Amino acid sequence: MTQLREHPGRTLGALLAVAFVLFMGSGVPAWKDATHGVDLVLGDICWFGFMLTALVFLIAGAYTLARAASRTRRVS
């Protein structure tokens, strides 16, 4: 939480980069079309990791915007 407060741009950028890598990994044809085995597990890890990272990105972005809005109201 401290990292998000002190460096919101860097933190959100890192979350976005991780989400992008996981999304691209989930689209690898060998993993995307797998029906069993290690390829299926890797594809599922990438897809659900992407979904989780995207959710965390949205929550962290909303938190950052709310914090900035409350800081602006407090100043004026």
N, C-alpha and C positions, 0 to 999 in steps of 0.2 A: 504494500500500500504506500509505503514511503517513496518507493521508486516511481510510482504513478503520480504522486504529488509533486515530486521534485523535477521529474523529466517526463511529462506526459507525452510529448511528441515522440521521443525515443521509444518509450514503452509501447505506445499504440503502433508505431512503425514496426517494431519487432514482432508484435502480435500479428500484424497484417502480413509480414514476410513469412512467418511460420504457417499461417493459414494458407497462403498461396502455395508454399512448398507441399503441404499436406494435400491440398486440392489437386495439384498437378500429379502428385504421387498416386492419388486415388484413380486417376484417369489412365494409368498405364494399362494397355490392353491385356497384358498377361494377368494383372491383378483384378482388373474390372470385370473380366469375363470368367473368372475362375469360379468353379462350383465346389471345390474341396481342396484341402491341403494348405501348404504354407502360403501359396499365392492368395488364397481366399483370406487368410488371416492378415496378411500384409495389406491387402486392399481394404479390409474392414478397419484396420487400425488407422490407415490414412484417412478414410472417409469420416469415421467417428471422431478422430483427432481434429480434422478440419471443422466439423460441426461444433465441437467443444471450443476450439480456439475462436471461431467466429462468434459464438455466444459470449465468450469472455471479452472479445473485442467490443461488442455492442454494449455490454454492461460497463466496461471501463470508459468507453466514449461517452456514455450517458452520465457517468459519475464526473468525468472531467468537465463536461459542459455545465452540469449543475453546480459544480464547485466554482467555475468561472463566473457563472451568472450570480451566485450568491456573493462572490467577492466584489463584483461590479455594483451590486445593490448596496453593499456595506459601505463602499467608498463614497457613493453619491448621496 
